[in-house]
């Protein structure tokens, strides 16, 4: 979770919704594992982009890639590409490691975006 803290600090999000995800992970082992594996599979930037994009979707934002793009300084197509590539990396990692089977039903891995 050091990657998350670093990304939040560097992007002024230390008290925002991504920080809320980190706090939630303290009491939810599956979420903590998910964040740990995500951080290991993607760059620090992509880690923050993925979390922000998922938070925007969860909030019901009609164009989550557009909003995430504004918040991260990327373009919307790049946000969607980061999301897809990150998801594929996570799926491959879980397929290769039976110890991560608990993550298979995670919303992020079931996404079709």
C-alpha positions in Angstrom: 0.0 0.0 0.0 3.0 2.3 0.0 2.5 2.8 -3.7 -1.0 4.0 -3.1 0.2 6.4 -0.4 2.9 7.7 -2.6 0.5 8.2 -5.6 -2.0 10.0 -3.4 0.6 12.3 -1.9 2.1 13.1 -5.3 -1.3 13.8 -6.7 -2.9 15.6 -3.8 -5.3 12.8 -3.0 -4.1 12.0 0.6 -7.6 12.8 2.0 -9.7 11.8 -1.0 -11.7 8.8 -2.1 -8.6 6.8 -2.9 -7.4 7.3 0.7 -10.8 5.9 1.7 -10.1 2.7 -0.2 -6.8 2.3 1.7 -8.6 2.7 5.0 -11.2 0.2 3.9 -8.5 -2.3 3.1 -7.2 -2.2 6.6 -10.3 -4.1 7.7 -10.9 -6.1 4.6 -8.2 -8.7 3.8 -9.5 -9.4 0.3 -9.4 -5.7 -0.6 -5.9 -5.4 0.9 -4.7 -8.4 -1.2 -6.3 -7.0 -4.3 -4.5 -3.6 -3.8 -1.2 -5.4 -3.1 -1.4 -7.5 -6.3 -2.5 -4.6 -8.4 0.4 -2.5 -7.1 2.8 -5.4 -8.0 1.4 -5.7 -11.5 1.1 -2.1 -12.7 3.0 1.1 -12.5 2.4 3.6 -9.8 0.6 5.9 -12.2 -1.6 3.1 -13.6 -2.4 2.0 -10.0 -3.9 5.4 -9.2 -5.6 5.6 -12.6 -7.3 2.2 -12.1 -8.5 3.1 -8.6 -9.8 6.5 -9.7 -11.6 5.0 -12.7 -13.2 2.3 -10.6 -14.3 4.9 -8.0 -15.9 7.1 -10.7 -17.8 4.0 -12.0 -18.9 3.1 -8.5 -20.2 6.7 -8.0 -22.3 6.3 -11.2 -20.5 8.9 -13.2 -21.8 8.6 -16.8 -18.3 9.1 -18.4 -15.8 7.7 -15.8 -12.9 7.8 -18.2 -13.5 11.5 -19.0 -13.6 12.4 -15.3 -10.6 10.2 -14.5 -8.7 11.8 -17.4 -9.4 15.3 -16.0 -8.2 14.2 -12.5 -5.1 12.4 -13.8 -3.9 14.5 -16.7 -4.5 11.7 -19.2 -6.9 11.5 -22.2 -10.0 9.4 -21.8 -8.9 6.7 -24.3 -5.6 6.4 -22.4 -7.6 5.9 -19.1 -9.6 3.1 -20.8 -6.5 1.5 -22.1 -4.8 1.6 -18.7 -7.9 0.0 -17.2 -8.0 -2.8 -19.8 -4.3 -3.6 -19.6 -4.3 -3.6 -15.8 -7.3 -5.9 -15.7 -5.6 -8.3 -18.1 -2.4 -8.3 -16.0 -4.4 -9.1 -12.9 -6.4 -11.9 -14.5 -3.1 -13.5 -15.8 -1.6 -13.2 -12.3 -4.6 -14.8 -10.6 -4.7 -17.6 -13.3 -1.0 -18.3 -12.5 -1.2 -18.2 -8.7 -3.8 -20.5 -7.0 -3.3 -18.6 -3.8 -5.0 -15.6 -5.3 -8.2 -17.5 -6.2 -10.1 -15.5 -3.6 -9.8 -12.5 -5.9 -11.4 -14.2 -8.9 -14.9 -12.8 -8.0 -13.6 -9.2 -7.5 -15.7 -6.6 -9.3 -12.6 -5.3 -11.2 -11.8 -8.7 -12.6 -15.4 -9.3 -13.7 -15.6 -6.0 -15.6 -16.2 -6.1 -19.3 -14.9 -2.6 -20.0 
